[in-house]
Amino acid sequence: MTMTASQPDQISSQPRADQGPPEEVRFRYIGFDVYPKRVPRFWKSETEAAGYRKEAQVGSGVSSLDRDFSLLRDVAITKADKFILTAMGAVMLLTVVMPWVHFRAFGGSDFSLSWPGTLGALLGGIGTAFGGGLTVGLSAILGLFMMIATPLFGAWTLAALWMKAPSDDMYQARLRKPLQFGYAVFFAGLVITLLSLAGGQIPGYSTWGLIDPGESYGLGVLLTLLSYGPYSAMAAGLVAGVKSGDL
């Protein structure tokens, strides 16, 4: 089969695949047939355009070309949130002056141990706590963690909340860390409550001189022993953890 001289010209005149569609088809596809003369103005007026340009130049770090209802304009930490978190951090910090344990001794006298007294009792009895059972020993360790961590996280939160940061992103990232650790305080208290359901014995009970609570350890005894220090720590830790999800 032979090829005539006109065949190469016919083949070369056909558009190749990498050349794209013909120009008139491309113009029609992108809409030049809809607006053949001129594209309408994007801004309704020159005043509107100037206003957006000015806002973009002196805006507060957020793209000012967004719609007013854009979530990019949403403030992660409002004044109300800052007030609540400040109160939460103060509560965690003030647990060092709150009573943590309450009991009744022989003679009917009620006694309360503040943060230093309870901390000293736990540090001194952490070794013998396991003599009352695994649940009692683990509860003592978790209680010790709560007592040490709560005021530290409170101070950390207040520092992160009120210290300035180079940018909003860095401020939120810095604040998110202590708030997330608030969950650790809350869940430590929750685990202690669950462990008390397994029961146990209070080690060295005969030397304590107690009439309330009793010798057997359980949920009722735990609730009788605890004062409002642990409850305040758990509540503040839960508020902090929940707020960390908004950052």
C-alpha positions as CSV (number, residue, x, y, z in Angstrom):
1,M,0.0,0.0,0.0
2,T,1.4,3.4,-1.0
3,M,0.8,6.8,0.6
4,T,-0.1,9.7,-1.6
5,A,1.6,13.0,-1.1
6,S,-1.5,14.7,0.2
7,Q,-1.9,12.2,3.1
8,P,1.0,13.5,5.3
9,D,-0.5,17.0,5.0
10,Q,-3.9,15.8,6.1
11,I,-2.5,13.9,9.1
12,S,-0.3,16.8,10.3
13,S,-3.2,19.3,10.1
14,Q,-5.2,17.3,12.6
15,P,-4.8,18.6,16.2
16,R,-2.8,16.4,18.6
17,A,-4.2,15.2,21.9
18,D,-1.7,17.4,23.9
19,Q,-2.8,20.5,22.0
20,G,-6.2,20.7,23.7
21,P,-9.6,21.6,22.2
22,P,-9.9,24.2,19.5
23,E,-9.8,27.8,20.7
24,E,-13.5,28.5,19.9
25,V,-14.6,25.5,21.9
26,R,-12.4,26.4,24.8
27,F,-13.8,30.0,24.9
28,R,-17.3,28.7,24.8
29,Y,-16.6,26.2,27.6
30,I,-15.3,28.7,30.1
31,G,-18.2,31.0,29.6
32,F,-17.1,33.6,27.0
33,D,-20.3,32.9,25.2
34,V,-22.3,33.9,28.3
35,Y,-20.5,37.2,28.8
36,P,-19.1,37.9,25.4
37,K,-18.4,41.6,25.8
38,R,-17.3,42.2,29.4
39,V,-17.2,40.5,32.8
40,P,-19.4,42.2,35.4
41,R,-17.8,44.0,38.3
42,F,-17.1,41.9,41.4
43,W,-17.7,44.7,43.9
44,K,-21.0,46.5,43.8
45,S,-19.3,49.8,44.3
46,E,-15.9,51.4,44.6
47,T,-16.7,52.2,48.3
48,E,-17.3,48.5,49.0
49,A,-14.0,47.5,47.3
50,A,-12.1,50.2,49.2
51,G,-13.6,49.0,52.5
52,Y,-12.6,45.4,52.0
53,R,-9.0,46.4,50.9
54,K,-8.7,48.6,54.1
55,E,-10.0,45.8,56.3
56,A,-7.5,43.3,54.7
57,Q,-4.6,45.6,55.4
58,V,-5.4,46.5,59.0
59,G,-7.4,43.4,60.0
60,S,-6.8,41.4,63.1
61,G,-4.8,38.6,61.6
62,V,-7.8,36.9,59.9
63,S,-8.5,37.2,56.3
64,S,-10.9,40.1,55.9
65,L,-12.2,38.9,52.6
66,D,-14.3,36.3,54.4
67,R,-18.0,36.6,55.0
68,D,-19.0,38.2,58.3
69,F,-20.5,34.9,59.5
70,S,-17.5,32.8,58.6
71,L,-16.3,30.5,61.3
72,L,-12.8,31.8,60.6
73,R,-13.9,34.9,62.5
74,D,-15.1,32.9,65.5
75,V,-13.2,33.6,68.7
76,A,-12.0,30.5,70.5
77,I,-11.6,32.2,73.9
78,T,-14.3,34.7,74.7
79,K,-14.3,37.0,77.7
80,A,-16.8,34.7,79.4
81,D,-14.6,31.6,78.7
82,K,-11.6,33.5,80.1
83,F,-13.4,34.3,83.2
84,I,-14.6,30.7,83.7
85,L,-11.1,29.3,83.1
86,T,-9.6,31.9,85.5
87,A,-12.0,30.8,88.2
88,M,-11.3,27.1,87.4
89,G,-7.5,27.6,87.6
90,A,-7.9,29.5,90.9
91,V,-10.0,26.7,92.3
92,M,-7.4,24.1,91.4
93,L,-4.7,26.3,92.9
94,L,-6.7,26.9,96.1
95,T,-7.1,23.2,96.7
96,V,-3.9,23.5,98.7
97,V,-5.9,25.2,101.5
98,M,-9.0,23.1,101.2
99,P,-9.8,20.2,103.5
100,W,-9.4,16.9,101.7
101,V,-10.3,14.3,104.3
102,H,-13.0,14.3,107.0
103,F,-13.4,11.7,109.8
104,R,-14.8,11.3,113.3
105,A,-12.6,10.1,116.2
106,F,-13.5,8.5,119.5
107,G,-15.3,11.0,121.7
108,G,-17.4,12.2,118.7
109,S,-14.9,15.0,117.6
110,D,-14.9,15.7,113.9
111,F,-11.5,16.3,112.3
112,S,-10.5,17.5,108.8
113,L,-7.1,17.2,107.1
114,S,-6.2,19.9,104.7
115,W,-4.0,19.5,101.7
116,P,-0.6,19.3,103.5
117,G,-1.9,17.0,106.2
118,T,-3.6,14.6,103.7
119,L,-0.5,14.7,101.5
120,G,1.7,13.8,104.4
121,A,-0.6,10.9,105.4
122,L,-0.5,9.5,101.9
123,L,3.2,9.8,101.6
124,G,3.8,8.2,104.9
125,G,1.3,5.4,104.4
126,I,1.7,4.6,100.7
127,G,3.8,1.6,101.5
128,T,1.3,0.1,103.9
129,A,-1.8,1.0,101.8
130,F,-1.4,-2.2,99.8
131,G,-1.8,-4.2,103.0
132,G,-5.5,-3.3,102.8
133,G,-5.8,-4.7,99.3
134,L,-4.8,-3.8,95.8
135,T,-7.7,-1.4,95.3
136,V,-6.7,0.5,98.5
137,G,-3.1,0.7,97.4
138,L,-4.0,1.9,93.9
139,S,-6.5,4.4,95.3
140,A,-3.7,5.8,97.5
141,I,-1.4,6.3,94.5
142,L,-4.1,8.0,92.4
143,G,-5.1,10.2,95.3
144,L,-1.4,11.2,95.7
145,F,-1.3,12.1,92.0
146,M,-4.5,14.2,92.3
147,M,-3.2,16.1,95.2
148,I,0.1,17.0,93.6
149,A,-1.2,17.5,90.0
150,T,-4.2,19.7,90.8
151,P,-2.5,22.8,92.1
152,L,0.3,22.5,89.5
153,F,-2.2,22.3,86.6
154,G,-4.1,25.2,88.1
155,A,-1.0,27.4,88.1
156,W,0.0,26.2,84.6
157,T,-3.5,27.1,83.3
158,L,-3.5,30.6,84.8
159,A,0.0,31.3,83.4
160,A,-1.0,30.1,79.9
161,L,-4.2,32.0,80.1
162,W,-2.8,35.4,81.0
163,M,0.7,35.4,79.4
164,K,0.9,37.0,76.0
165,A,1.8,35.0,72.9
166,P,3.2,36.0,69.5
167,S,0.0,34.9,67.7
168,D,-3.5,33.6,68.4
169,D,-2.5,30.1,67.2
170,M,0.4,29.9,69.6
171,Y,-1.7,31.2,72.4
172,Q,-4.4,28.5,71.9
173,A,-1.8,25.8,71.4
174,R,-0.1,26.8,74.7
175,L,-3.4,26.9,76.6
176,R,-4.6,23.6,75.2
177,K,-1.9,21.6,77.0
178,P,-2.8,22.3,80.6
179,L,-6.5,22.1,79.8
180,Q,-6.1,18.6,78.4
181,F,-4.2,17.5,81.5
182,G,-7.3,18.5,83.5
183,Y,-8.9,15.3,82.2
184,A,-6.2,13.4,84.1
185,V,-7.3,14.8,87.4
186,F,-10.9,14.1,86.7
187,F,-10.4,10.5,85.6
188,A,-8.0,9.8,88.5
189,G,-10.9,10.7,90.9
190,L,-13.3,8.7,88.8
191,V,-11.1,5.6,88.9
192,I,-10.7,5.9,92.7
193,T,-14.5,5.9,93.0
194,L,-14.8,2.8,90.8
195,L,-12.0,1.0,92.7
196,S,-13.8,1.6,96.0
197,L,-16.6,-0.6,94.7
198,A,-14.3,-3.6,94.9
199,G,-13.9,-3.0,98.7
200,G,-10.9,-3.7,100.9
201,Q,-9.6,-3.0,104.4
202,I,-8.2,0.2,105.9
203,P,-4.6,-0.7,107.0
204,G,-3.7,0.0,110.6
205,Y,-7.2,1.0,111.4
206,S,-6.8,0.1,115.1
207,T,-4.2,2.8,115.5
208,W,-6.3,5.6,113.9
209,G,-8.8,5.9,116.7
210,L,-11.6,6.3,114.3
211,I,-15.3,5.5,114.8
212,D,-16.4,6.9,111.5
213,P,-15.8,5.6,108.9
214,G,-15.6,1.9,109.7
215,E,-12.8,-0.5,109.2
216,S,-14.0,-1.9,105.9
217,Y,-13.2,0.2,102.8
218,G,-15.8,0.7,100.1
219,L,-17.8,3.4,98.3
220,G,-19.6,4.5,101.4
221,V,-16.4,4.8,103.4
222,L,-14.8,6.8,100.5
223,L,-17.6,9.3,100.3
224,T,-17.5,9.7,104.1
225,L,-13.8,10.3,104.1
226,L,-13.7,12.8,101.3
227,S,-14.2,16.5,101.9
228,Y,-14.8,19.2,99.3
229,G,-11.1,19.4,98.1
230,P,-11.2,16.3,95.9
231,Y,-14.7,17.2,94.5
232,S,-13.5,20.7,93.6
233,A,-10.4,19.2,91.9
234,M,-12.5,16.8,89.8
235,A,-15.0,19.5,88.8
236,A,-12.3,21.9,87.8
237,G,-10.5,19.2,85.9
238,L,-13.6,18.3,83.9
239,V,-14.3,21.9,83.0
240,A,-10.7,22.2,81.8
241,G,-10.8,19.1,79.7
242,V,-14.1,19.9,78.0
243,K,-12.8,23.4,77.1
244,S,-9.6,22.0,75.6
245,G,-11.8,20.4,72.9
246,D,-12.8,23.9,71.7
247,L,-9.2,24.9,70.9
